[in-house]
Amino acid sequence: MNTAAYLAPLKSAFEHELNSETAKQMEAYMRDQFKFYGIKSPQRNVIQKEFWGEYGLPDDIADFVAYCWKQDEREWQLFCMETLYRARKKWPSSFHEIVEYMVLTKSWWDTVDYISSNLVGHWYSTAPIKPDAVIDSWNEHPDFWLNRVSLIYQLKFKEKVNEELLFLYISRHLDKDEFFIRKAIGWALRQYSKTHPDRVQWFLENHELKPLSIREASKYLT
């Protein structure tokens, strides 16, 4: 079964729940960058679970992502990411290319942050050989969304955070004025401070960070 046929029942379910008024509110919240069906998360979760239960997970991951990412309504991209996590045992060896496509296309924090901490985080932590070269290339990429991925993919690693890489990737972007980079730096350090507050304190005292990054990083420090 091709991807369009596989997803046809979901398309019908999404269209059945179309709520123009809620859609306008969602679109405004996202600065009118994307269209929405207007399906709130709890209801979307119900629809998705029913779909997965009846139709299972996609077989062709790359084609599935391409189809979902080409749809206008943002619910498709959100569904796609959550499906990908469920289908993580089916990820191809070229998964990093799929990640790059998702991050660089229709980019905004709602997709990039989920991709970073859930998809990339899992991919990295379970890889037999750590894809450090890939992450490093994202950290030095001209697109700041890929930079953000490299800064926050370790958010859920706790004691397994690679401090050397974390500090290296942050250090390369300390002079950046981009809001989403300054926020990501602070966020990454704040998370790391939950397990290593002394190390984050040392970093803050020995590096020149932007005010936003300092505020975010210092939240749990005494």
N, C-alpha and C positions, 0 to 999 in steps of 0.2 A: 504494500500500500504506500502510495506516495504521500509526501508531507501534507499537501493541501487536503487530500481525502481524509487523512488521519485526524486533521485538526478541524474538519468541517463541523462536527458536532459541537466543538467548543465555540466556534465562531457563531453558531446559532444561539448557543446559551448566552454568550456575551451580548449579542444583539437584542436578545429577549429582555435583558436587564438594563437596556439603555435608559439613562436618566439624564435628560438634557440639562436640567437645572444643576444637578450635582456635578455634571461634566464641566459646566462653566466655572464652577468654584474650583475644581481641581486644576483646570487649565490656567486659571488666574494665579493659583498658588505656585504653579510651575512656570510662571512668567510668560504664559501663552506660547511656550515652545513646542508643546505636544497636544494632540487631541486626546480626549478620553471618552469612554463609554459612560463614565460616571458611576462605576461600580466600586463601592467602598470595600476596603480590605476584608472585613469579615465575610461579606457575601461572595467576594471573589475567591476566597479560600474554600468556601463550600463548593462553588462551581468547579474549581480546580480538583479538589479531592474526589468529587464524583466522576470527573473526567478521567483522572488517573486510575481510579478503581475499575472503570468500565473498559477503558481503551489502552491502559498501560503506558509505558514510556516510549519515546521515539527510538527508532533504530539508527537512522542516519542523523547523527548529531549536528554535523556541519550544515546540512540542508535544513534541518529543523530551526537552527538559530537564524539562518539567512531568511527563512520565511517569516518568523516572528518579528525579526528586526525590521523587515520591510513594511510591516503593518503600521498604519497611522496611529492607532490608538495605543496609548502608553500601557494599558493593561496587558498587551501582548508581550512587551519586553519584560514586565514584571513576572508574568507567568513563565516566560522562557527561562529566566534566571533560576526560579524556584524549581522548575522541571529539571534543569541541568544538574542542580545539586542532588536531586533524587536519582538522576541517571548517571551519577559519578563513576560507577563501575564500567560505563560504556564510553567514557571519554577517550578520544583517539590520541595517538602520540603527538599529533599536531595541535593539541588543545590550546597551546599558547597563541597560536595564530587565530583561533576562534575568540580568545580573550581580547586580543588586540583589535579585532574587528568590532566587538561589542563596545569596547571602551572608546574607540575612536569614532564610532557612529552613533548619532543621537545622544551625545554625551551630556550627562548631568549627574549630580551627586546621587540621585536615587538608584541609578543603575551602577555607577562606578563603585560606590561604597559596598554594595552587596557583592559585586563581582570580586572586589579586593579581599574582604575579610572572610567570605564564605567560599567562593569558587577558587580563587588563587591561593588563599590560605590552605585549603584542603589539598589542592594539587601540589603545592610546594611541600607540605608536611608529609605527604604520603609517597612522594617521588623516590624511587630507589637511588637515583643520583640527583642531588639537588640542582635545580635549574638556575643556579646563581647567575650564569651568563645572561640568561633571558631577563631576569629581574634587574640586573645591572644595566642592560640596554634600555629598559623602561625608565630607569632612574635618570638616564642621560638623554632621553628622547626629547625632541623639541616640543612635543605636546604635553601640556601640564597635567592632563588627566592620567596619562600613563605614569608620569612622575608620581602622582598621588597614589596610584596603585602600589608602587614600590615603597612608599612611605607607610602605608597602613595594612599591607597584607599580613603582617604579624600581629595584628590587634588581639587575636584570640589565642596566641601562643603561650601566654603566661610565662612559666619557668623555662620554656623552650625557645624564647626569643633569642635570636642571634644578635647580641648587643653590638658586635663589631660592625655588622652590616647595617643595623638600625642607625647607629651614630654616623657611619660613613654616608649613607643615603641622605640623612638629614643635613649633614654638614655641607653637602653639595648645593643645597637650596636655601641656605640661611639668608642670602641676599635678595631672594625673590619677593616681589610685592604682591604676587597673585594671591588673592584671598584663600582659594581652595588649597594652596600649598601651605600658607601660613597656618591655616586651620589644621591641616593634616599633620604638620610637624608637632603642634601642640597636642593633638589627639593621641598621636603615637607615643609621645613622651608621657602623657598623662596615664595611659594604659600601662606603660612599663613601670611607672612609679608605684603601681599597686603591688608589685613584687620586688622592685629594686629602687625604693625612693632615694637612697643615698647616691646611686649612680645617676639618676636624673638630676638630682641637686648638683652633683659635680658637673654634669654637662651644662646646666644653666649658668653655673658660675664661671665656666671656662670657655664659653662661646657667646657670641653676640647674636641674640635672637630678636625677631620682631616682637613688639608688644603683645600682639594677639597670641602668638605662639607661647610666650611666657605665661600669659594669663591662663591659657588652656593647660599647659604643662604643670603649672603650680597648684592646680585645684586640690589635689590630695596631699600636698606637701605641708608639713607643719613648720 
